[in-house]
Amino acid sequence: MIVEQSGFLATRNTAAIRVGAWLIMAAFGYCMITMLDPAGKGFGLRVTTTGRYFPYIVIFIGLAFLLVGGVSKRLLSDPLFWIPIVLFLAFAAGGVTTALSRGWGLEQTTVGRSLPFVALLAGILVGSQYQASGALAKIALFGVGVGFVSAVLRGLEGLGLAFTSLTQSYHTESFILFGALTSLILIRRNIILKILVVSVFLISFSFSGKSTSYILLIIGFGTIAVRFILQQAFALKRVGSKGAASILALFLPIGIFCVTISGANTFLTTRLLARPDDARSWLFQTRIEQWQDSPIYGSLFIGSPVMETPYLPGVLFPTHNDLLDVAAFGGILTISAYFYVLYRAFNSDWIVEAISGKSNSIVQNFFSFTFVGFLFVMLANPIMYDPIRSIPAYLTIGILAARPNGWNLASR
């Protein structure tokens, strides 16, 4: 039964909501704990199927509690609630169809790509419930702590002081480190702590040897500079921050996609000429061509999200760009729905208040800057490919997209 103020039950079950929120945030925490292993193997949890997908089992259980707790009519009438459900079903159905028709294993189909949309729905439900604010506050504190420790470990590796036997530093999770470190720099007034965190930020990201980290380093200090300028000039009161942010939120995802398709296409062509054995460029180019073959509805989710390149026969690679995967499999129709969710997330008051400096809440800053980091990391890294990466990313998107405005988080 659906009623005006609760949802599937006639009376709101706040206990079920809190249990569901804590379970889902526990899955978030599980993923972050694995980041403490500089080898990128999550203490062995990321090298087994059970270890990788266990947090999704927890999320499904948490979703059940949240649905029993109640979903408001307002959310049920919002496209934001239904988009992840439709995309989950589309990717899963396409994957099963591919497996049955071609005799492939599920890991070679889009079934795995359907699960991030479960995390997205979970984030939306958590973000829309005030009763979940306690769980969000605790996981944000935990995330900042784990992110800082992970950055220290990566910095030690980069300086050659520890973990010297590793071939490369883990870097795809750097959007979470970005959210943690940027939050600490901006919300803490202790100058010694600020200097410490800035040093860790510089060392861990500069010595990673990865372009993704260099970009995030520039974005991070650019954000700090913008926030300082806005605070000093009181520009928010003059220009109308919410209206400006809404316009930016509308065009940023579209701009990112245009860069990915057009600008990136030109860049990749040049890079292929310079480095004909570059696997990532070949993957991008191939996926772009697949999208161009059917730009409106894509391949209808039939096919594989991993490909074998001409340079390493027998090795399957993910595309390393979630936008290209979504566009190739679902076309403009699906990518439009995906952009709508990103727009809703970027248009959250939490983002505006975090960037402008109007909020010193660790919850708002952590989730906001984690999302900003994700927007850049996903352009050249396979986030949807790995549950340990996709769960924190898509839970964050859902929480922000639900726009839990008006919560008193000043002390959290």
Secondary structure, 3 states (H helix, E strand, C coil): CCCCCCCCCCCCCHHHHHHHHHHHHHHHHHHHHHCCCCCCCHHHHHHCHHHHHHHHHHHHHHHHHHHHHCCCHHHHCCHHHHHHHHHHHHHHHHHHHHHHHHCCCHHHCCHHHHHHHHHHHHHHHHHCCHHHHHHHHHHHHHHHHHHHHHHHHHHHHHCCCCCCCCCCCCCCCHHHHHHHHHHHHHHCCCHHHHHHHHHHHHHHHHCCCCHHHHHHHHHHHHHHHHHHHHHHHCHHHHHCHHHHHHHHHHHHHHHHHHHHHHHHHHHHHHHHHHCCCCHHHHHHHHHHHHHHHCCCCCCCCCCCCEEECCCCCCCEEECCCHHHHHHHHHHHHHHHHHHHHHHHHHCCHHHHHHHHCCCCCHHHHHHHHHHHHHHHHCCCCCCCCCHHHHHHHHHHHHHHHCCCCCCCCCCC
